[in-house]
Structure formats: C-alpha cells, structure tokens
Amino acid sequence: DPATAPFMQVMDALISKPAQDWGPDEVKRLADIFENLSFEQWHFSFALNGYYQVIADMRDLEHTSELVQRVVRLLHEYIVRNNTDPELSNKITPQFFAKYTAPSFVDGDIAMLHERNYGKSGCLFIAKALAYYGGYDIDEL
C-alpha cells in the first residue's frame, strides 16, 4: 500500500540502528521521511501510539478485563474507520486484527521499537490483550 510506504521507511530507519549511533546522513534521511508524511498519517500514528500507551498503562488489570477489552475494541474500531484500502475494510475483523497485530509486540524487529515505547512488560500485556480480543491466546499466534 503506497500510503503505508513512508511508515515502513521510518520503521526501517529506526530499526537499523539505535538513534545514538546515527550520523548526519541518517538524521537527514529520517527528517526527509517525516517531512513528507501527511497530516492524516501523523494523526493516525499518534492516535495508535495513544491507544497502545493506554493499554500498556492498564497492565495492573487483567488483559481479559472488561475495561481493557473496551479500549482494545475502540482501537480496532479506529483502525477500521481510518483504513484507506476499501478491499481491506471488511477483512479487518477482530480475529484478523489480533492475528496480525498482537505478534508485532512480542516478535520481530517492530517488537524492538514497541519495547522502546511501552517496555517489555507493556508489550506483552498489549499482545495478550489484542490476542484475547480476537479469541486467541498469545501463544497461539
């Protein structure tokens, strides 16, 4: 999806090496990428981060609690409402959302980025909450 290409470039830049190891060329490259993001892309990114942070901050509760699951449902609804790919709109079921989102908080390169934002325990909690919302256990994904 061309609309997500700038996000993927940012992710690639952030994953490739820690910020403290960046040289001037890498900083300029990242600044150029951020400069080309639309307002809608910025807004969407900040909103997602906000939802994830709220979920991570709720880790004193059970990931199955009604309140946590309500926030996860609102996150899911936000993603569906703001989806730009008409073919994907009907496919973003709770199961699809859980299956393809929850693992990104515990496995792979993107999990490293999430861990910087939400901590290891926050990421595990988010993953469990998202998986449960879709009817899964995180270990099944």
C-alpha positions, 0 to 999 in steps of 0.5 A, spaced: 500 500 500 503 506 497 500 510 503 503 505 508 510 506 504 513 512 508 511 508 515 515 502 513 521 507 511 521 510 518 520 503 521 526 501 517 530 507 519 529 506 526 530 499 526 537 499 523 540 502 528 539 505 535 538 513 534 545 514 538 549 511 533 546 515 527 550 520 523 548 526 519 546 522 513 541 518 517 538 524 521 537 527 514 534 521 511 529 520 517 527 528 517 526 527 509 521 521 511 517 525 516 517 531 512 513 528 507 508 524 511 501 527 511 497 530 516 492 524 516 498 519 517 501 523 523 494 523 526 493 516 525 500 514 528 499 518 534 492 516 535 495 508 535 501 510 539 495 513 544 491 507 544 497 502 545 500 507 551 493 506 554 493 499 554 500 498 556 498 503 562 492 498 564 497 492 565 495 492 573 488 489 570 487 483 567 488 483 559 481 479 559 478 485 563 472 488 561 475 495 561 481 493 557 477 489 552 473 496 551 479 500 549 482 494 545 475 494 541 475 502 540 482 501 537 480 496 532 474 500 531 479 506 529 483 502 525 477 500 521 474 507 520 481 510 518 483 504 513 484 507 506 484 500 502 476 499 501 478 491 499 481 491 506 475 494 510 471 488 511 477 483 512 479 487 518 475 483 523 477 482 530 480 475 529 484 478 523 486 484 527 489 480 533 492 475 528 496 480 525 497 485 530 498 482 537 505 478 534 508 485 532 509 486 540 512 480 542 516 478 535 520 481 530 524 487 529 517 492 530 517 488 537 524 492 538 521 499 537 514 497 541 519 495 547 522 502 546 515 505 547 511 501 552 517 496 555 517 489 555 512 488 560 507 493 556 508 489 550 506 483 552 500 485 556 498 489 549 499 482 545 495 478 550 490 483 550 489 484 542 490 476 542 484 475 547 480 480 543 480 476 537 479 469 541 486 467 541 491 466 546 498 469 545 501 463 544 497 461 539 499 466 534 
